[in-house]
Amino acid sequence: MESQQNISRLWNNVCMESFGQQLRELRKEKHLGQVQLAKEIDVGKSIVSLWETDTCEPTLSNLVSLAEYFGVTIDYLAGLED
């Protein structure tokens, strides 16, 4: 079981960007700091950092807010599409 999880983690790293990586790239493209983005989507100032380091995942409502703010799909944020 653990080896399957390791393989899955490795595959995800090779094949697609993580949510945190996608979010960081989008934020930087808009020249926003983490605190600025947090204010824009009405979340705590440290939560964006936790998302970008893949320490925790956003709720569905926060994913929707992020997708609307950046003009992308939730699938794009999740790294499922280019």
C-alpha positions as CSV (number, residue, x, y, z in Angstrom):
1,M,0.0,0.0,0.0
2,E,2.8,2.5,0.9
3,S,4.6,1.7,-2.3
4,Q,1.5,2.4,-4.3
5,Q,1.1,5.7,-2.6
6,N,4.8,6.6,-3.3
7,I,4.4,5.6,-7.0
8,S,1.2,7.7,-7.2
9,R,3.0,10.7,-5.6
10,L,5.9,10.3,-8.0
11,W,3.6,10.0,-11.1
12,N,1.7,13.1,-10.0
13,N,5.0,15.0,-9.7
14,V,6.1,13.9,-13.1
15,C,2.9,14.3,-15.1
16,M,1.2,17.3,-13.7
17,E,1.7,20.2,-11.4
18,S,0.2,20.1,-8.0
19,F,-2.6,22.4,-7.0
20,G,-0.1,24.5,-5.0
21,Q,2.2,24.9,-7.9
22,Q,-0.7,25.9,-10.2
23,L,-1.9,28.4,-7.6
24,R,1.6,29.9,-7.0
25,E,2.1,30.4,-10.8
26,L,-1.3,32.1,-11.3
27,R,-0.7,34.3,-8.3
28,K,2.7,35.4,-9.5
29,E,1.4,36.0,-13.0
30,K,-1.0,38.6,-11.5
31,H,1.9,40.1,-9.4
32,L,0.0,39.3,-6.1
33,G,1.4,38.5,-2.7
34,Q,-0.1,35.8,-0.7
35,V,-1.8,38.2,1.7
36,Q,-3.3,40.2,-1.2
37,L,-4.8,37.0,-2.7
38,A,-6.1,36.0,0.7
39,K,-7.9,39.3,0.9
40,E,-9.3,39.1,-2.6
41,I,-11.0,35.7,-2.0
42,D,-11.7,36.4,1.7
43,V,-9.6,33.7,3.5
44,G,-7.1,34.0,6.3
45,K,-3.7,35.4,5.3
46,S,-1.8,32.2,6.0
47,I,-4.1,29.8,4.2
48,V,-2.7,30.7,0.7
49,S,0.8,29.7,1.9
50,L,-0.7,26.4,3.2
51,W,-2.3,25.8,-0.2
52,E,0.8,26.6,-2.2
53,T,2.9,24.2,-0.2
54,D,0.3,21.5,-0.6
55,T,0.0,21.3,3.2
56,C,-3.8,21.5,3.1
57,E,-6.4,21.6,0.4
58,P,-9.0,24.3,-0.2
59,T,-12.7,23.7,0.3
60,L,-14.9,23.4,-2.8
61,S,-16.2,27.0,-2.2
62,N,-12.7,28.3,-2.0
63,L,-11.7,26.4,-5.2
64,V,-14.7,28.0,-7.0
65,S,-13.6,31.4,-5.7
66,L,-10.0,30.9,-6.9
67,A,-11.2,29.6,-10.3
68,E,-13.5,32.6,-10.8
69,Y,-10.8,35.1,-9.6
70,F,-8.2,33.7,-12.0
71,G,-10.6,32.9,-14.8
72,V,-9.6,29.3,-15.0
73,T,-11.4,26.0,-14.4
74,I,-11.2,23.9,-11.2
75,D,-9.6,21.2,-13.4
76,Y,-6.9,23.6,-14.3
77,L,-6.2,24.4,-10.7
78,A,-6.1,20.7,-9.9
79,G,-3.5,20.2,-12.6
80,L,-5.9,18.0,-14.7
81,E,-5.8,20.2,-17.8
82,D,-3.4,22.6,-19.4
